[in-house]
């Protein structure tokens, strides 16, 4: 049970003592916090120093491995292009899987999608069509709100979300409208695909304690 002190009933000396004790306690707490911060910084540095070289080594090994895989795949890619067409060279990734499905390797590039600025004309065409649906019908209102959500640019980049545009394109047959189709085409034509980091991913079924497990992996450089 906490003891409640009535400050008014204390003498001047007792009140002075409480203030001094409080100040001393604040000082101790500040010093302890300062020590804890320093300890954290020291342990943080120790953590980095004891692990960074292993991570650098891992990166170098992964870098070499991914480049080797791409080099090993070149003859296969050339054969694939001769069989399936030259567009194979434009693919962002290539997958090879064993016939029994027990193992698979994918080599590829991580891709970012941006826009060249002309997509806004497509957005306007689609919004023009959506506004023409404003009949007061509840379903049309909901549909209009959904489409406008798809066309909402990313707060940070100011660009459209490519995944949302793909979702929006699924409504093409449902709307069957020239303005909507033209707007979508403008947006898709405005997309800029950029290949950046390389990666390898895949899986292999292995046995762990006599139980088959699917071991999956993905490495990026």
Steps between C-alpha positions, in 0.01 A plus 500: 500500500640837395561766761353838408693797631316822572759759396315776686557319829877483447747747642714718276802277568304185413374654175855610417623147563236353267600742223869413544419127492292545185780690329750235603271229366464687168878529478548128564236411239665731242840347570361147475328584171823652368689184600236280335521702180879467501474126569251463215730686261796284600302175464358621170852567368611161626207336322592668171873429529447132586260436209569744216792309346295179481223692325745659256644154429147361454421784258816436300426127480138568399612758244740252341241221508227707333738622228615140442141381468419772246812407304414128514149577377607693187518194269162382635351847448623503139342159439180613672486805272545286189217271613253748646595824322734795553269660758661259746788748523257763629383287793582620849545144628559143387400184685634147460326216683575129514237286328406328825455839670757421768713810440482833321720805440387845388744770397371848443500874553292682758293751306361838597222662300467875465318734263620761251241765592256444214293260712301797633323529163386141534380564854291795378335288229406230749367754750298663224337164431444429871336841547260416218374212714383735774133408483450508875486120508666360812695236309637757256610717789686209658655407165607859440660516846684171436638615164610832646686304768682306228597830337626656822875577476748384761533762775883489497580456130201680351470213249227249434521155655572251215332216692183709535502578126516127424198450729323786322563341160291200609194725472564564130255242367240596759504868398548446124554874447736668252606772746582245768699287253690802365577619852639161597713485185649843569585395857658170394696672222629751755649227719878483524645166609847513654708193576712556809640238740555140391368204697487122507219306661364148501448190703606142552322218681733354759461259789531625856465228763361274227224753427491663152523878528492768233808715553444840338761770442539848355815709475530853362797720410 
